[in-house]
Amino acid sequence: MQVSTSGARLWRFKYKFDDKEKLLALGQYPDVPLSLARERRDEARQLLARGIDPSAQKKTLKSASEGTFEAVFQEWWQSRLEAVSPSTSAQIRQRAQTYVLPYIGQRPIAELKAADILAVARRTEARGLIETTHSAVQLIGQVMRYAVATGRAEIDPSLRCAARSNP
């Protein structure tokens, strides 16, 4: 345990990798109890035994999760909070959580194709929700354009999606 000058108590794991001493953050006490900190330490030791740097592994996993459609949606949605009314903001979030995120939320945003968006649209359309289908595809397009603008995707595949004009 490391205690900072501000009084924060942090679980740390000190290890050597490639003859360099490193420090891995395991969490903050009391949010992370001792038993969980020990589990995380043991996982890091297992990675070391396989020749994998636990710190690099943690960074890789974090960057992979930051590139998902859901992560970019959350960021886009936060940026829109001040621009729209609270009821509109809640409606957008609800629509995303119900009709979009369960199907493409965990997918890397840069790898989404028009066929993926069309599949989401077809699921909503099959329920007889034509206007909601249009809104969901529009929402996906807005998030994709945000991803393009922030450099996380090259193109907006919703523009090529047939569901946009005729679901």
Backbone torsions as a table, in degrees:
resi	resn	phi	psi	omega
1	MET	NA	138.5	177.6
2	GLN	-116.4	130.7	178.4
3	VAL	-109.4	120.6	-178.7
4	SER	-82.0	169.9	-179.1
5	THR	-65.7	-23.4	178.2
6	SER	-81.5	-7.7	178.5
7	GLY	100.0	-3.8	179.0
8	ALA	-68.7	136.0	179.6
9	ARG	-107.5	118.9	-173.1
10	LEU	-121.5	137.1	174.1
11	TRP	-84.3	129.1	-179.8
12	ARG	-131.5	150.8	175.5
13	PHE	-123.7	116.4	-179.1
14	LYS	-95.6	129.6	-178.0
15	TYR	-150.3	169.4	176.7
16	LYS	-115.9	135.5	176.0
17	PHE	-141.5	128.5	-175.4
18	ASP	52.1	44.7	179.1
19	ASP	59.3	22.8	175.5
20	LYS	-119.4	135.9	177.9
21	GLU	-82.2	132.1	-177.9
22	LYS	-131.8	162.3	-179.1
23	LEU	-131.3	123.4	-178.3
24	LEU	-108.3	127.9	177.1
25	ALA	-77.2	129.2	-179.9
26	LEU	-107.5	-11.3	178.9
27	GLY	137.2	173.7	-178.5
28	GLN	-108.3	134.7	176.9
29	TYR	-81.0	137.4	8.2
30	PRO	-94.1	2.1	178.8
31	ASP	-57.5	-37.6	177.7
32	VAL	-112.2	108.7	-179.9
33	PRO	-71.2	167.1	-177.9
34	LEU	-55.7	-42.0	-178.0
35	SER	-61.7	-41.5	178.6
36	LEU	-69.8	-38.9	177.2
37	ALA	-61.0	-39.5	177.8
38	ARG	-66.4	-39.4	177.3
39	GLU	-61.4	-45.7	179.6
40	ARG	-63.7	-38.7	177.0
41	ARG	-62.5	-43.9	-180.0
42	ASP	-63.9	-38.5	176.5
43	GLU	-63.4	-40.4	178.5
44	ALA	-65.2	-38.6	177.8
45	ARG	-64.4	-37.8	178.3
46	GLN	-64.8	-39.6	177.2
47	LEU	-63.4	-43.8	178.0
48	LEU	-59.7	-40.4	-179.8
49	ALA	-63.3	-28.4	178.4
50	ARG	-90.9	4.1	177.4
51	GLY	82.5	22.9	-179.3
52	ILE	-111.2	132.6	177.6
53	ASP	-75.1	116.3	-177.9
54	PRO	-60.3	-34.9	179.8
55	SER	-67.0	-44.0	178.3
56	ALA	-65.4	-38.9	178.4
57	GLN	-62.3	-43.2	-180.0
58	LYS	-63.0	-42.1	178.9
59	LYS	-65.0	-40.2	179.3
60	THR	-62.7	-46.0	179.6
61	LEU	-64.5	-38.6	-179.8
62	LYS	-66.9	-44.6	-179.5
63	SER	-67.5	-32.2	177.3
64	ALA	-66.4	-40.5	-179.7
65	SER	-73.0	-26.6	178.8
66	GLU	-73.8	-17.9	-178.7
67	GLY	-95.5	9.6	-179.9
68	THR	-80.6	160.1	177.4
69	PHE	-58.0	-41.9	-178.1
70	GLU	-62.6	-42.4	179.9
71	ALA	-63.6	-42.5	179.0
72	VAL	-69.1	-38.2	176.0
73	PHE	-58.5	-47.0	-179.0
74	GLN	-58.4	-43.5	179.5
75	GLU	-65.0	-45.7	178.7
76	TRP	-60.9	-45.0	-178.3
77	TRP	-62.4	-42.7	178.0
78	GLN	-60.6	-37.7	-179.8
79	SER	-69.9	-21.3	-177.9
80	ARG	-92.3	-10.3	-173.7
81	LEU	-55.4	-40.3	-178.0
82	GLU	-79.7	-21.1	-175.9
83	ALA	-84.0	-18.7	-177.6
84	VAL	-126.2	163.1	179.7
85	SER	-69.5	158.7	179.1
86	PRO	-58.9	-36.0	-179.7
87	SER	-69.6	-39.1	177.3
88	THR	-66.1	-42.4	178.4
89	SER	-59.8	-43.8	178.8
90	ALA	-65.5	-37.3	178.9
91	GLN	-65.5	-41.7	178.8
92	ILE	-62.6	-46.7	-179.8
93	ARG	-62.2	-43.6	-180.0
94	GLN	-62.8	-43.8	179.3
95	ARG	-61.2	-43.3	179.6
96	ALA	-64.4	-45.7	-177.7
97	GLN	-67.4	-29.1	-177.3
98	THR	-88.5	-44.9	-168.9
99	TYR	-109.0	-15.9	-174.1
100	VAL	-117.7	-57.9	-172.3
101	LEU	-59.6	-36.3	179.0
102	PRO	-62.0	-22.4	-175.1
103	TYR	-101.5	-37.5	-178.2
104	ILE	-126.8	4.6	-175.1
105	GLY	-59.1	-38.7	-176.8
106	GLN	-92.0	2.4	179.6
107	ARG	-81.5	143.7	174.5
108	PRO	-61.7	129.4	-173.4
109	ILE	-65.1	-31.6	-179.1
110	ALA	-70.9	-17.0	-177.4
111	GLU	-100.7	0.7	-179.9
112	LEU	-68.2	140.2	-179.7
113	LYS	-119.1	165.8	177.5
114	ALA	-59.3	-34.3	180.0
115	ALA	-64.2	-34.7	177.5
116	ASP	-65.3	-42.5	179.9
117	ILE	-69.1	-39.4	177.5
118	LEU	-62.0	-37.7	178.6
119	ALA	-63.8	-40.7	176.8
120	VAL	-62.9	-44.4	-179.6
121	ALA	-63.4	-41.3	-179.5
122	ARG	-64.6	-36.8	177.6
123	ARG	-62.7	-44.1	-179.8
124	THR	-69.2	-41.3	179.5
125	GLU	-63.0	-36.6	-179.9
126	ALA	-63.5	-23.3	177.8
127	ARG	-85.3	0.3	179.0
128	GLY	82.2	17.8	-176.4
129	LEU	-103.7	74.3	-173.9
130	ILE	-65.2	-49.8	179.9
131	GLU	-63.1	-38.1	178.3
132	THR	-65.7	-35.0	177.1
133	THR	-61.2	-47.4	177.8
134	HIS	-59.4	-45.1	-178.9
135	SER	-64.0	-39.9	-179.6
136	ALA	-65.5	-43.1	179.3
137	VAL	-66.9	-38.2	176.7
138	GLN	-63.0	-42.6	177.8
139	LEU	-60.4	-46.7	178.2
140	ILE	-58.7	-42.6	179.7
141	GLY	-62.0	-41.7	179.4
142	GLN	-63.8	-42.2	179.0
143	VAL	-66.9	-40.3	179.9
144	MET	-64.9	-41.1	178.6
145	ARG	-65.7	-34.3	174.7
146	TYR	-64.6	-41.1	178.6
147	ALA	-64.2	-39.2	177.5
148	VAL	-64.9	-44.6	-178.9
149	ALA	-64.4	-31.5	-179.5
150	THR	-94.7	5.8	173.9
151	GLY	81.1	18.7	-179.7
152	ARG	-100.5	-7.0	176.0
153	ALA	-146.1	153.7	-179.0
154	GLU	-89.6	-36.7	-176.7
155	ILE	-137.1	165.1	173.8
156	ASP	-103.4	100.8	-177.6
157	PRO	-70.5	-12.7	179.3
158	SER	-67.5	-22.8	177.5
159	LEU	-67.3	-25.5	-179.1
160	ARG	-96.6	-0.8	-176.1
161	CYS	-80.4	123.7	-179.6
162	ALA	-63.3	-23.6	-178.1
163	ALA	-67.9	-21.8	-177.4
164	ARG	-61.7	-41.9	-177.5
165	SER	-100.2	-23.4	-176.2
166	ASN	-150.6	79.2	-178.7
167	PRO	-73.7	NA	NA
